[in-house]
Amino acid sequence: MSADLLRNIRTAAAPFGLNLIAAIPASRYDAAVGAAYRSAAFGKSFGNRSIIAIANGGGDFWRAFVRWTGAHPEWNERANPLDDFTRRIVEDEILPLAKAAGVDCVSVYPFMSGAPTLNFMELGKLAGIAGPSLLGVVVNPTYGPWIAFRAALIVDAVIDAPGEALGFDPCPRCATRACIAACPARAVAYPAGWDIPRCLEFRVENEPRCAPRCDARAACVLGPEHRYPPDELEYHQRRALAAMRPWYDANRRPRS
């Protein structure tokens, strides 16, 4: 039954571009993260917990979102239209499958501000969806850095089905490391990785330079054919910049 549930979830999610789905026992994830991010924070006393990680690779998820907003233009007036679209898919298309299978289930999202959530990057590594990179994002063997975690399901079922990226760690073997030279802020280095303060400061002070896309991410040699379309890149970059400004104002803005 557990294998059927995972297969049914993959089938239901695929038309929306949610094409990276894997599952592991919750105990394996909980052993790797701090207490605040463990599955028990969600209040369910499941006897056999597993976590199903749901992510997208490439631009099909965005294209599904564009189709939806084309048919429902009022959706773009929401504060977080893409996050709300994610919830709609999970709650309308995926959660009913668990209920039909008689499996108790809790949905978790990476954008649950002010509420318990999971460490999605760690979950993605353990579940074999992606591996670490110098860029501060995880990377997939097929889609490269053009992936994003959208949701997870904590289920009362035993499922151990990690993806193809289990143990994937490409940067130490990369011959070009083109991402380093491509970063105008010099915020990517090997082996140090992503210098977050340097990146944020440059992004805020040189807004037009990085507004269309992250050049370092675009230079990654993995999965360039799966790069997000320009309108998606602009959407994410704009929202990332808005999130960076408060930190810059508090920590880096010159004082008169």
Residue frames as qw, qx, qy, qz and C-alpha x, y, z in Angstrom:
[[0.000, 0.884, 0.468, 0.000, 0.00, 0.00, 0.00],
 [0.314, -0.774, 0.090, 0.543, 2.83, 2.43, 0.81],
 [0.366, -0.129, 0.598, 0.701, 4.42, 1.89, -2.61],
 [0.171, 0.622, 0.684, 0.341, 1.03, 2.46, -4.24],
 [0.144, -0.909, -0.281, 0.273, 0.57, 5.72, -2.32],
 [0.325, -0.587, 0.321, 0.668, 3.95, 7.06, -3.43],
 [0.298, 0.150, 0.720, 0.609, 3.28, 6.07, -7.03],
 [0.066, 0.768, 0.622, 0.137, -0.16, 7.71, -6.95],
 [0.217, -0.854, -0.078, 0.467, 1.30, 10.91, -5.52],
 [0.335, -0.332, 0.513, 0.717, 3.91, 11.04, -8.27],
 [0.222, 0.416, 0.751, 0.462, 1.24, 10.51, -10.91],
 [0.049, -0.872, -0.484, 0.057, -1.01, 13.24, -9.48],
 [0.301, -0.790, 0.065, 0.531, 1.84, 15.73, -9.06],
 [0.555, -0.021, 0.526, 0.644, 3.47, 15.25, -12.46],
 [0.288, 0.713, 0.495, 0.405, 1.04, 17.41, -14.51],
 [0.189, -0.978, -0.093, -0.014, 1.97, 20.35, -12.28],
 [0.458, 0.717, -0.395, 0.347, 5.71, 19.95, -12.75],
 [0.542, -0.623, 0.493, -0.273, 6.27, 18.46, -9.30],
 [0.867, 0.358, -0.332, -0.096, 8.59, 15.84, -10.71],
 [0.377, 0.384, -0.725, 0.430, 11.06, 15.16, -7.89],
 [0.719, -0.451, 0.088, -0.521, 9.36, 13.10, -5.19],
 [0.562, 0.206, -0.766, 0.234, 11.07, 10.73, -2.78],
 [0.691, -0.604, -0.040, -0.394, 10.45, 9.31, 0.69],
 [0.438, 0.293, -0.741, 0.416, 12.47, 8.20, 3.71],
 [0.563, -0.537, -0.604, 0.174, 11.71, 7.08, 7.27],
 [0.162, -0.925, -0.018, -0.344, 11.30, 10.07, 9.56],
 [0.774, -0.584, 0.096, 0.223, 13.82, 8.60, 12.01],
 [0.732, 0.155, 0.191, 0.636, 16.59, 8.98, 9.43],
 [0.152, 0.734, 0.141, 0.647, 15.74, 12.63, 8.90],
 [0.508, -0.834, -0.079, -0.200, 15.20, 13.40, 12.60],
 [0.839, -0.359, 0.039, 0.406, 18.63, 12.03, 13.50],
 [0.594, 0.247, 0.181, 0.744, 20.28, 14.57, 11.18],
 [0.008, 0.659, 0.173, 0.732, 18.55, 17.81, 12.21],
 [0.013, 0.170, -0.537, 0.826, 18.10, 19.96, 15.29],
 [0.073, 0.350, 0.856, -0.373, 15.16, 19.47, 17.61],
 [0.288, 0.493, 0.183, -0.800, 13.22, 22.44, 16.22],
 [0.442, 0.399, -0.493, -0.634, 13.08, 20.86, 12.77],
 [0.084, -0.063, 0.994, -0.007, 12.18, 17.29, 13.71],
 [0.326, -0.274, -0.699, -0.574, 8.97, 15.68, 12.53],
 [0.322, -0.462, -0.764, 0.317, 7.61, 15.42, 16.09],
 [0.043, -0.197, -0.162, 0.966, 7.18, 19.22, 16.08],
 [0.345, -0.103, -0.465, -0.809, 3.99, 18.69, 14.07],
 [0.498, -0.189, 0.409, -0.741, 2.12, 17.09, 16.94],
 [0.884, 0.068, -0.252, -0.387, 1.13, 13.77, 15.41],
 [0.483, -0.460, 0.734, -0.122, 2.10, 10.61, 17.27],
 [0.803, 0.364, -0.348, -0.319, 2.39, 8.40, 14.23],
 [0.888, -0.315, 0.334, 0.026, 3.53, 4.86, 14.90],
 [0.722, 0.023, 0.445, 0.530, 5.58, 4.61, 11.70],
 [0.185, 0.890, 0.044, -0.415, 6.44, 8.01, 10.36],
 [0.631, 0.137, 0.408, 0.645, 7.91, 8.62, 6.94],
 [0.075, 0.734, 0.021, -0.675, 8.48, 11.89, 5.11],
 [0.615, 0.500, 0.496, 0.353, 7.65, 12.37, 1.45],
 [0.189, -0.547, 0.130, 0.805, 9.63, 15.24, -0.06],
 [0.504, 0.694, 0.502, 0.114, 8.01, 17.06, -3.00],
 [0.223, -0.602, 0.237, 0.730, 10.08, 19.28, -5.30],
 [0.670, 0.716, 0.163, -0.108, 10.14, 20.57, -8.85],
 [0.544, -0.310, 0.455, 0.633, 12.97, 20.31, -11.34],
 [0.239, 0.215, 0.561, 0.763, 13.06, 22.70, -14.30],
 [0.150, 0.039, 0.009, -0.988, 10.38, 25.12, -15.42],
 [0.291, -0.330, -0.799, -0.409, 7.27, 22.93, -15.71],
 [0.246, -0.551, -0.666, 0.439, 5.99, 23.90, -12.26],
 [0.026, -0.411, -0.031, 0.911, 6.21, 27.57, -13.20],
 [0.196, -0.020, -0.622, -0.758, 4.45, 26.93, -16.50],
 [0.281, -0.472, -0.834, -0.040, 1.63, 25.19, -14.62],
 [0.184, -0.557, -0.417, 0.694, 1.40, 28.24, -12.36],
 [0.052, 0.246, -0.282, -0.926, 1.27, 30.59, -15.36],
 [0.247, -0.264, -0.791, -0.494, -1.55, 28.54, -16.87],
 [0.276, -0.559, -0.731, 0.277, -3.44, 28.72, -13.59],
 [0.109, -0.542, -0.204, 0.808, -3.04, 32.48, -13.20],
 [0.073, 0.029, -0.543, -0.836, -3.99, 32.94, -16.86],
 [0.332, -0.432, -0.770, -0.332, -7.31, 31.28, -16.09],
 [0.457, -0.759, -0.439, 0.149, -7.56, 32.99, -12.66],
 [0.396, 0.581, -0.107, 0.703, -5.91, 36.43, -13.08],
 [0.443, -0.798, 0.032, -0.407, -7.07, 37.56, -9.64],
 [0.918, -0.279, -0.138, 0.246, -4.61, 35.03, -8.18],
 [0.593, 0.348, -0.133, 0.714, -1.70, 37.37, -8.95],
 [0.201, -0.751, 0.042, -0.627, -3.13, 39.91, -6.51],
 [0.845, -0.501, -0.181, 0.048, -2.31, 37.60, -3.61],
 [0.280, -0.876, 0.392, 0.035, 0.70, 38.37, -1.44],
 [0.285, -0.446, 0.831, 0.171, 2.32, 35.02, -2.25],
 [0.771, 0.318, -0.102, -0.542, 0.66, 33.61, -5.36],
 [0.569, 0.375, -0.729, -0.069, 3.18, 30.85, -6.08],
 [0.037, -0.160, 0.864, -0.476, 3.12, 29.57, -2.50],
 [0.592, 0.168, 0.398, -0.680, -0.68, 29.61, -2.52],
 [0.729, 0.372, -0.409, -0.404, -0.66, 27.70, -5.80],
 [0.294, 0.298, -0.889, 0.184, 1.55, 25.08, -4.14],
 [0.317, 0.012, 0.721, -0.616, -0.93, 24.70, -1.28],
 [0.707, 0.281, 0.022, -0.649, -3.78, 24.34, -3.74],
 [0.630, 0.347, -0.666, -0.197, -2.08, 21.47, -5.55],
 [0.155, 0.191, -0.895, 0.371, -1.11, 19.66, -2.37],
 [0.357, 0.097, 0.620, -0.692, -4.48, 20.08, -0.66],
 [0.698, 0.354, 0.044, -0.621, -6.67, 19.43, -3.70],
 [0.733, 0.450, -0.458, -0.225, -4.66, 16.86, -5.65],
 [0.441, 0.369, -0.776, 0.262, -2.34, 15.05, -3.23],
 [0.253, -0.220, 0.689, -0.642, -3.73, 14.95, 0.31],
 [0.807, 0.054, 0.084, -0.582, -6.95, 13.22, -0.82],
 [0.728, 0.310, -0.607, -0.069, -4.80, 10.31, -2.04],
 [0.154, 0.249, -0.808, 0.511, -3.46, 9.71, 1.46],
 [0.525, -0.032, 0.418, -0.740, -6.96, 9.94, 2.90],
 [0.831, 0.210, -0.246, -0.453, -8.28, 7.47, 0.33],
 [0.634, 0.283, -0.705, 0.148, -5.49, 5.07, 1.27],
 [0.743, -0.607, -0.271, -0.078, -6.35, 5.38, 4.97],
 [0.680, 0.038, -0.253, 0.688, -2.99, 6.98, 5.76],
 [0.264, -0.904, -0.221, 0.254, -2.84, 9.78, 8.30],
 [0.600, 0.355, 0.157, 0.699, -0.89, 12.70, 6.91],
 [0.183, -0.858, -0.143, 0.458, 0.39, 16.20, 7.75],
 [0.596, 0.653, 0.142, 0.445, 1.49, 18.64, 5.05],
 [0.469, -0.679, 0.033, 0.563, 4.51, 20.91, 5.64],
 [0.525, 0.792, 0.144, 0.276, 5.78, 23.79, 3.49],
 [0.634, 0.008, -0.134, 0.761, 9.11, 25.63, 3.37],
 [0.034, 0.443, 0.082, 0.892, 7.28, 28.96, 3.46],
 [0.533, -0.651, -0.536, -0.069, 5.56, 28.40, 6.83],
 [0.206, 0.475, -0.308, 0.798, 6.76, 31.63, 8.41],
 [0.366, -0.408, 0.372, -0.749, 6.29, 31.77, 12.17],
 [0.914, -0.136, 0.112, -0.366, 5.27, 28.10, 12.36],
 [0.645, -0.356, 0.655, 0.167, 7.16, 24.80, 12.65],
 [0.706, 0.604, -0.253, -0.270, 8.73, 23.60, 9.45],
 [0.946, -0.086, 0.183, 0.252, 11.30, 21.08, 8.28],
 [0.212, -0.667, 0.486, 0.524, 14.89, 21.61, 7.18],
 [0.807, 0.522, 0.151, -0.230, 14.09, 21.08, 3.51],
 [0.382, 0.739, -0.553, -0.055, 17.67, 21.24, 2.29],
 [0.237, -0.389, 0.870, -0.188, 18.70, 18.49, 4.67],
 [0.736, 0.227, 0.539, -0.342, 15.58, 16.50, 3.83],
 [0.682, 0.668, -0.153, -0.256, 16.37, 16.83, 0.12],
 [0.179, 0.622, -0.762, 0.024, 19.88, 15.46, 0.60],
 [0.389, -0.183, 0.855, -0.289, 18.76, 12.55, 2.77],
 [0.717, 0.387, 0.457, -0.357, 15.88, 11.73, 0.45],
 [0.553, -0.018, 0.649, 0.523, 18.17, 11.65, -2.57],
 [0.383, 0.849, 0.361, -0.036, 16.59, 14.59, -4.38],
 [0.350, 0.876, -0.160, 0.290, 19.70, 16.78, -4.44],
 [0.787, -0.194, -0.222, 0.541, 23.21, 17.26, -3.13],
 [0.287, -0.812, -0.081, 0.502, 25.20, 20.24, -1.79],
 [0.595, 0.602, 0.169, 0.505, 26.83, 22.92, -3.91],
 [0.423, -0.064, -0.149, 0.891, 29.01, 26.03, -3.61],
 [0.052, -0.422, -0.345, -0.837, 26.01, 28.18, -4.51],
 [0.237, -0.033, 0.530, -0.814, 24.07, 27.89, -1.27],
 [0.794, 0.132, 0.010, -0.593, 21.41, 25.88, -3.08],
 [0.654, -0.146, 0.741, 0.050, 21.26, 22.13, -3.59],
 [0.373, 0.488, -0.534, -0.581, 21.74, 20.58, -7.03],
 [0.868, 0.131, 0.415, -0.241, 20.23, 17.61, -8.81],
 [0.524, -0.199, 0.674, 0.482, 22.14, 15.36, -11.28],
 [0.373, 0.514, 0.665, 0.394, 19.61, 16.08, -14.04],
 [0.034, 0.907, 0.366, 0.205, 18.22, 19.53, -13.24],
 [0.446, 0.326, -0.246, 0.797, 21.31, 21.06, -11.65],
 [0.093, -0.150, -0.489, 0.854, 20.47, 24.07, -9.45],
 [0.369, -0.107, -0.281, -0.880, 17.10, 24.53, -11.15],
 [0.471, -0.362, -0.803, -0.039, 15.07, 22.81, -8.47],
 [0.237, -0.391, 0.308, -0.834, 13.00, 23.96, -5.51],
 [0.137, -0.220, -0.926, 0.276, 11.38, 22.21, -2.58],
 [0.324, -0.363, -0.320, -0.813, 7.66, 22.85, -2.50],
 [0.725, -0.412, 0.091, -0.545, 6.21, 20.65, 0.24],
 [0.204, 0.223, -0.939, 0.167, 6.61, 17.56, 2.37],
 [0.763, -0.336, -0.239, -0.498, 4.15, 15.08, 3.77],
 [0.122, -0.328, 0.852, -0.389, 4.66, 13.40, 7.12],
 [0.749, -0.048, -0.405, -0.523, 2.74, 10.15, 6.78],
 [0.642, -0.345, 0.600, -0.330, 1.83, 7.29, 9.07],
 [0.951, 0.302, 0.030, -0.066, 3.32, 4.67, 6.79],
 [0.615, -0.478, 0.477, 0.407, 6.67, 3.03, 6.22],
 [0.689, 0.714, 0.090, 0.081, 8.17, 4.29, 2.94],
 [0.478, -0.620, 0.407, 0.470, 11.87, 4.15, 2.11],
 [0.684, 0.526, 0.409, 0.298, 12.32, 5.24, -1.50],
 [0.220, -0.728, 0.150, 0.632, 15.13, 7.79, -1.87],
 [0.606, 0.776, 0.026, -0.174, 15.89, 9.36, -5.23],
 [0.860, 0.379, -0.040, 0.339, 18.85, 9.12, -7.59],
 [0.220, 0.794, -0.268, 0.500, 20.81, 11.94, -5.96],
 [0.791, -0.611, 0.024, -0.003, 21.55, 10.12, -2.72],
 [0.746, -0.382, 0.223, 0.498, 25.19, 10.94, -1.90],
 [0.535, 0.673, 0.226, 0.458, 25.49, 13.35, -4.84],
 [0.383, -0.814, 0.036, 0.434, 28.28, 15.89, -4.17],
 [0.740, 0.564, 0.209, 0.303, 29.49, 17.30, -7.50],
 [0.067, 0.989, -0.124, 0.054, 31.42, 20.47, -6.67],
 [0.537, -0.640, 0.499, 0.230, 34.68, 18.88, -5.43],
 [0.656, 0.047, 0.648, 0.384, 34.99, 17.06, -8.78],
 [0.435, 0.859, 0.256, -0.088, 33.88, 19.94, -11.02],
 [0.712, 0.085, 0.203, 0.666, 36.63, 20.79, -13.51],
 [0.239, 0.571, 0.232, 0.750, 35.50, 24.33, -14.35],
 [0.264, -0.580, -0.527, 0.563, 33.70, 25.75, -11.30],
 [0.194, 0.443, 0.362, 0.797, 32.35, 28.38, -13.67],
 [0.334, -0.816, -0.458, -0.107, 30.05, 29.67, -10.94],
 [0.555, -0.539, -0.128, 0.621, 33.01, 31.27, -9.14],
 [0.300, -0.048, 0.295, 0.906, 34.11, 33.51, -12.01],
 [0.051, -0.544, -0.616, -0.568, 30.50, 34.32, -12.96],
 [0.354, -0.759, -0.504, 0.212, 29.58, 35.88, -9.62],
 [0.258, 0.739, -0.002, 0.622, 30.01, 39.69, -9.85],
 [0.486, -0.809, 0.108, -0.311, 30.04, 39.95, -6.06],
 [0.401, 0.438, -0.755, 0.277, 32.86, 37.42, -5.67],
 [0.604, -0.364, 0.382, -0.597, 30.56, 35.68, -3.21],
 [0.991, 0.032, 0.020, -0.128, 31.29, 32.12, -4.37],
 [0.088, 0.717, -0.689, 0.055, 34.56, 30.36, -3.59],
 [0.945, -0.038, -0.321, -0.045, 35.98, 26.88, -3.28],
 [0.306, -0.282, -0.906, -0.076, 35.91, 25.24, -0.83],
 [0.054, 0.107, 0.492, -0.862, 34.30, 27.95, 1.29],
 [0.099, 0.560, 0.816, 0.103, 31.10, 28.13, -0.77],
 [0.006, 0.760, 0.400, 0.513, 28.57, 30.95, -0.64],
 [0.259, -0.095, -0.378, 0.884, 29.46, 34.12, 1.27],
 [0.035, -0.715, -0.696, -0.062, 25.97, 35.20, 2.27],
 [0.157, -0.801, -0.197, 0.543, 26.72, 38.70, 3.66],
 [0.205, -0.345, 0.465, 0.789, 28.84, 39.60, 0.60],
 [0.091, 0.344, 0.807, 0.471, 26.10, 38.38, -1.75],
 [0.078, -0.780, -0.608, 0.123, 23.31, 40.21, 0.06],
 [0.203, -0.701, -0.005, 0.683, 25.24, 43.47, 0.28],
 [0.159, -0.165, 0.598, 0.768, 26.09, 43.42, -3.41],
 [0.061, 0.482, 0.820, 0.301, 22.55, 42.50, -4.44],
 [0.090, -0.834, -0.465, 0.281, 21.01, 45.41, -2.55],
 [0.195, -0.710, 0.144, 0.661, 23.62, 47.98, -3.58],
 [0.042, 0.318, -0.655, -0.684, 23.70, 46.88, -7.24],
 [0.614, 0.273, 0.577, -0.464, 20.09, 45.93, -7.74],
 [0.683, 0.578, -0.137, -0.425, 19.96, 46.04, -11.58],
 [0.161, 0.558, -0.803, -0.131, 23.04, 43.82, -11.89],
 [0.030, -0.055, 0.991, -0.117, 21.48, 40.73, -10.32],
 [0.538, 0.200, 0.303, -0.760, 17.80, 41.48, -10.87],
 [0.704, 0.287, -0.398, -0.514, 17.28, 39.29, -13.98],
 [0.955, -0.040, -0.295, -0.006, 19.01, 36.22, -12.58],
 [0.594, -0.685, 0.395, 0.146, 21.86, 34.93, -10.41],
 [0.522, 0.695, -0.470, -0.152, 24.82, 34.70, -12.80],
 [0.141, -0.455, 0.866, -0.150, 26.64, 32.19, -10.61],
 [0.656, 0.143, 0.666, -0.324, 23.65, 29.86, -10.59],
 [0.712, 0.634, 0.019, -0.300, 23.20, 30.28, -14.33],
 [0.293, 0.707, -0.638, -0.081, 26.86, 29.33, -14.89],
 [0.637, -0.271, 0.702, -0.169, 26.53, 25.94, -13.18],
 [0.208, 0.335, -0.794, -0.462, 27.46, 23.22, -15.64],
 [0.138, 0.193, 0.962, -0.135, 24.68, 20.94, -14.38],
 [0.197, 0.603, 0.768, -0.082, 21.33, 20.97, -16.17],
 [0.037, -0.295, 0.093, 0.950, 21.62, 24.26, -18.12],
 [0.186, -0.205, -0.699, -0.659, 18.84, 23.12, -20.44],
 [0.349, -0.580, -0.736, 0.022, 16.50, 23.08, -17.45],
 [0.173, -0.047, -0.246, 0.953, 17.10, 26.70, -16.43],
 [0.149, 0.643, 0.624, -0.419, 13.97, 28.47, -15.25],
 [0.337, 0.677, 0.426, 0.497, 12.29, 30.72, -17.85],
 [0.267, 0.310, -0.138, 0.902, 13.12, 34.44, -17.62],
 [0.418, -0.576, -0.128, -0.691, 9.82, 35.47, -16.02],
 [0.841, -0.448, -0.301, 0.030, 10.30, 32.88, -13.28],
 [0.649, 0.043, -0.254, 0.716, 13.86, 33.99, -12.64],
 [0.005, 0.453, -0.024, 0.891, 12.70, 37.59, -12.33],
 [0.654, -0.571, -0.272, -0.414, 9.89, 36.59, -9.95],
 [0.846, -0.356, -0.283, 0.278, 12.24, 34.77, -7.58],
 [0.519, 0.176, -0.156, 0.822, 14.99, 37.39, -7.77],
 [0.177, -0.578, -0.087, -0.792, 12.57, 40.21, -7.00],
 [0.742, -0.581, -0.205, -0.265, 11.19, 38.43, -3.96],
 [0.818, -0.149, -0.257, 0.493, 14.63, 37.43, -2.73],
 [0.296, 0.369, -0.103, 0.875, 15.77, 41.04, -2.93],
 [0.437, -0.632, -0.127, -0.628, 12.75, 42.18, -0.92],
 [0.860, -0.458, -0.222, 0.041, 13.67, 39.68, 1.79],
 [0.719, 0.079, -0.190, 0.664, 17.29, 40.86, 1.80],
 [0.088, 0.690, 0.023, 0.718, 16.60, 44.55, 2.30],
 [0.595, -0.761, -0.044, -0.255, 15.65, 44.42, 6.01],
 [0.872, -0.291, 0.003, 0.394, 18.87, 42.57, 6.84],
 [0.534, 0.388, 0.059, 0.749, 20.90, 45.09, 4.82],
 [0.161, -0.795, -0.085, -0.578, 19.20, 48.03, 6.49],
 [0.725, -0.682, 0.002, -0.098, 19.95, 46.62, 9.93],
 [0.851, -0.350, 0.206, 0.332, 23.49, 45.44, 9.31],
 [0.652, 0.087, 0.340, 0.672, 25.13, 47.07, 6.29],
 [0.209, 0.864, 0.306, 0.342, 23.49, 50.35, 5.35],
 [0.433, 0.214, -0.247, 0.840, 25.95, 53.23, 5.90],
 [0.287, -0.763, -0.502, 0.289, 25.03, 55.42, 8.85],
 [0.251, 0.768, 0.074, 0.585, 25.01, 59.18, 8.40]]
